[in-house]
Amino acid sequence: MVGSEPFRGAPHIVPGVSPVPRTWTLDWATGSIALSVVGAAVSLLDPGGLFLLGAIVFALGLIAGVVALRKGVRRNLAIVGIILNAANLAFDASLVFLAGSR
């Protein structure tokens, strides 16, 4: 019967799997990690003047990580992004407390 078995002539093709290699796409999880890197770079460039901008970028990274954890398929990367952004926020907050105590 013709058509009952798709890929009958090509046994090396697995049904349901795209033969095209995956390309890199920006999803919520990788966006969260990217925001963490950008926020760290902003905080390191000018710790005094750009603190607020760095904190906003870290907060956006945390939000992106939570969205990725709830809706995304890359849960491990989402957890990494959440941890990186939370650690960066805690580090920035500790710098503010240290500067305030002087």
Backbone bond lengths (Angstrom), bond angles and torsions (degrees), N, CA, C in turn:
res aa  C-N    CA-C-N  psi(-1)  N-CA   C-N-CA  omega(-1)  CA-C   N-CA-C  phi
1 M - - - 1.438 - - 1.525 108.49 -
2 V 1.283 117.78 125.16 1.450 123.29 -177.82 1.526 109.45 -79.86
3 G 1.314 116.06 131.97 1.454 120.19 176.88 1.508 114.35 93.24
4 S 1.338 118.94 -9.41 1.458 118.89 179.94 1.521 111.62 -75.35
5 E 1.321 117.24 -28.75 1.453 121.36 177.59 1.522 108.98 -118.77
6 P 1.326 117.07 103.45 1.464 117.65 177.46 1.523 109.32 -68.00
7 F 1.232 121.18 151.67 1.465 125.98 178.06 1.528 112.66 63.18
8 R 1.309 118.02 31.95 1.461 120.56 -179.27 1.525 111.07 -64.58
9 G 1.304 116.72 -37.89 1.453 119.90 -177.43 1.520 113.52 -85.46
10 A 1.318 118.51 -6.92 1.463 121.27 -176.97 1.526 109.56 -128.72
11 P 1.340 118.29 86.37 1.463 119.76 -176.16 1.525 114.05 -72.35
12 H 1.329 117.51 -14.51 1.454 119.60 -179.43 1.525 113.53 -82.20
13 I 1.315 117.70 -6.05 1.461 121.66 178.92 1.522 108.60 -97.03
14 V 1.302 116.53 125.93 1.461 121.85 179.83 1.521 108.70 -92.17
15 P 1.332 117.83 127.16 1.472 119.38 178.76 1.523 111.39 -62.90
16 G 1.306 116.75 139.92 1.450 122.68 176.96 1.517 114.69 85.61
17 V 1.312 118.39 -1.42 1.460 121.67 179.46 1.515 108.33 -117.02
18 S 1.302 116.39 127.85 1.452 120.98 -178.73 1.520 110.59 -69.38
19 P 1.326 118.22 133.05 1.464 119.97 177.70 1.533 112.49 -75.48
20 V 1.331 116.78 -10.89 1.450 121.56 -179.74 1.530 108.32 -83.52
21 P 1.325 118.75 130.66 1.462 119.41 179.48 1.521 111.54 -64.79
22 R 1.340 115.54 149.26 1.468 120.04 179.95 1.513 110.01 -68.03
23 T 1.297 115.08 140.12 1.454 120.60 175.87 1.518 108.36 -102.70
24 W 1.321 116.17 160.75 1.449 120.42 179.39 1.513 109.29 -75.57
25 T 1.315 116.15 128.89 1.461 120.89 176.74 1.524 108.38 -128.25
26 L 1.291 115.32 151.79 1.462 120.83 178.46 1.520 108.35 -90.30
27 D 1.310 116.12 110.68 1.455 120.55 175.98 1.534 108.18 -112.78
28 W 1.316 116.72 -174.14 1.450 120.62 -175.96 1.527 112.35 -62.82
29 A 1.338 116.72 -38.61 1.469 120.05 -177.00 1.526 111.40 -68.15
30 T 1.318 117.74 -47.35 1.462 119.52 178.97 1.520 110.83 -69.86
31 G 1.319 116.96 -30.34 1.467 120.22 174.70 1.516 111.54 -64.91
32 S 1.329 116.71 -37.80 1.455 120.68 177.69 1.525 111.40 -63.94
33 I 1.326 116.14 -43.30 1.467 120.00 178.48 1.527 110.24 -67.46
34 A 1.323 117.08 -40.20 1.467 120.46 178.79 1.527 110.70 -63.39
35 L 1.332 117.56 -40.51 1.464 120.54 177.68 1.526 111.24 -64.98
36 S 1.324 116.95 -33.77 1.455 119.96 176.34 1.523 111.08 -64.28
37 V 1.319 116.56 -43.19 1.468 120.91 179.46 1.528 110.36 -65.80
38 V 1.336 116.92 -43.77 1.465 120.95 179.60 1.527 110.22 -63.91
39 G 1.321 116.66 -43.61 1.464 120.03 178.79 1.519 112.31 -63.12
40 A 1.331 117.02 -38.86 1.465 119.96 177.96 1.525 110.54 -65.94
41 A 1.328 116.56 -40.53 1.467 119.85 178.49 1.526 110.55 -64.17
42 V 1.323 117.36 -41.57 1.463 120.89 179.40 1.528 110.05 -65.05
43 S 1.322 116.72 -41.95 1.466 119.99 -179.39 1.525 111.92 -67.36
44 L 1.317 117.06 -35.10 1.465 119.75 -179.22 1.524 112.64 -76.99
45 L 1.328 117.33 -28.53 1.463 120.18 -178.50 1.527 111.42 -65.78
46 D 1.308 116.30 -45.76 1.460 120.15 -179.19 1.529 108.15 -148.98
47 P 1.332 117.25 87.75 1.459 120.26 -174.53 1.524 114.35 -59.40
48 G 1.326 118.00 -30.11 1.458 119.72 -176.58 1.516 113.48 -81.86
49 G 1.320 116.55 -53.20 1.455 120.50 -172.36 1.514 115.59 -80.67
50 L 1.314 116.34 -29.17 1.463 119.01 -175.72 1.522 112.96 -104.13
51 F 1.335 116.71 19.16 1.464 119.08 -178.45 1.519 111.61 -60.43
52 L 1.316 116.61 -46.08 1.465 120.35 -177.50 1.526 111.20 -62.41
53 L 1.327 117.21 -41.41 1.465 120.38 178.13 1.529 110.36 -63.79
54 G 1.331 117.49 -42.60 1.462 120.64 177.87 1.517 112.32 -62.52
55 A 1.333 116.64 -40.95 1.465 120.65 178.96 1.526 111.16 -65.25
56 I 1.329 117.16 -38.03 1.468 120.60 177.76 1.525 110.40 -65.60
57 V 1.326 116.33 -41.97 1.474 119.86 179.45 1.530 110.06 -65.11
58 F 1.338 117.99 -40.93 1.468 120.46 177.47 1.523 111.27 -64.48
59 A 1.325 117.18 -40.08 1.464 120.24 178.48 1.530 110.74 -64.29
60 L 1.329 116.86 -41.02 1.471 119.66 176.04 1.525 110.76 -64.15
61 G 1.325 116.74 -37.08 1.462 120.32 176.60 1.515 112.11 -64.65
62 L 1.334 116.66 -38.81 1.466 120.09 175.69 1.526 111.42 -63.27
63 I 1.322 115.86 -42.87 1.472 119.96 178.75 1.524 110.33 -62.98
64 A 1.333 116.71 -43.72 1.468 120.27 178.45 1.524 111.17 -62.69
65 G 1.335 116.97 -37.93 1.464 120.43 177.78 1.518 112.48 -65.17
66 V 1.327 116.67 -40.71 1.467 119.95 178.65 1.531 110.32 -66.94
67 V 1.317 117.57 -40.78 1.469 120.53 177.03 1.527 109.56 -62.42
68 A 1.332 117.12 -42.02 1.467 120.76 179.06 1.522 110.92 -64.44
69 L 1.318 116.92 -37.50 1.455 119.98 -179.91 1.520 111.50 -67.04
70 R 1.315 116.45 -35.15 1.469 120.20 -178.86 1.520 113.41 -83.44
71 K 1.337 117.66 -38.62 1.468 120.25 -171.60 1.518 114.15 -114.07
72 G 1.319 117.95 -17.41 1.454 120.86 -172.84 1.511 113.44 -86.93
73 V 1.316 114.88 171.07 1.457 121.35 178.23 1.526 111.42 -101.62
74 R 1.315 117.88 -14.62 1.460 122.03 -180.00 1.521 109.49 -98.54
75 R 1.316 115.90 72.16 1.463 121.29 -175.00 1.525 111.99 -65.96
76 N 1.326 117.96 -36.49 1.468 120.17 -179.90 1.523 110.80 -63.93
77 L 1.332 116.56 -43.21 1.463 119.53 177.86 1.523 111.40 -66.93
78 A 1.328 116.85 -33.78 1.463 120.03 177.44 1.525 110.58 -64.13
79 I 1.331 116.60 -41.36 1.464 120.43 178.87 1.524 110.32 -65.53
80 V 1.331 117.20 -40.51 1.467 121.08 177.66 1.530 109.95 -61.47
81 G 1.335 117.18 -44.21 1.464 120.77 178.82 1.519 112.58 -62.70
82 I 1.331 116.95 -40.72 1.464 120.80 178.87 1.526 109.97 -64.53
83 I 1.321 116.97 -44.58 1.469 120.56 -179.40 1.532 110.79 -64.42
84 L 1.338 117.29 -44.32 1.465 120.07 179.69 1.525 112.05 -61.91
85 N 1.322 116.89 -46.06 1.464 120.19 -178.36 1.529 111.35 -68.35
86 A 1.330 117.57 -39.17 1.460 120.14 178.16 1.530 110.86 -65.63
87 A 1.327 116.63 -41.01 1.470 119.99 178.60 1.526 110.60 -65.42
88 N 1.323 117.08 -40.38 1.466 119.81 178.14 1.524 111.60 -65.60
89 L 1.327 117.56 -39.95 1.467 120.45 176.71 1.529 110.71 -63.68
90 A 1.327 116.83 -42.32 1.470 119.79 178.92 1.525 110.73 -64.81
91 F 1.323 117.08 -39.69 1.458 120.68 178.33 1.525 111.14 -64.27
92 D 1.331 116.70 -44.54 1.468 119.92 177.51 1.527 111.38 -63.03
93 A 1.337 116.65 -40.12 1.462 119.64 178.69 1.520 110.83 -64.66
94 S 1.325 117.03 -38.66 1.469 119.03 178.40 1.526 111.35 -66.72
95 L 1.331 117.22 -34.46 1.464 119.92 176.03 1.522 111.15 -64.72
96 V 1.322 117.00 -37.93 1.463 120.79 178.39 1.531 109.71 -66.64
97 F 1.344 117.50 -42.67 1.464 120.15 179.15 1.526 110.83 -64.84
98 L 1.325 116.64 -40.37 1.470 119.56 178.56 1.527 111.92 -65.77
99 A 1.330 115.23 -39.80 1.473 118.69 179.39 1.524 110.06 -69.10
100 G 1.315 117.85 -33.36 1.455 121.23 179.76 1.518 112.75 -73.32
101 S 1.306 116.70 -26.01 1.467 120.19 -177.79 1.528 112.20 -82.44
102 R 1.303 118.42 -10.23 1.474 121.61 -179.37 1.492 111.91 -79.82
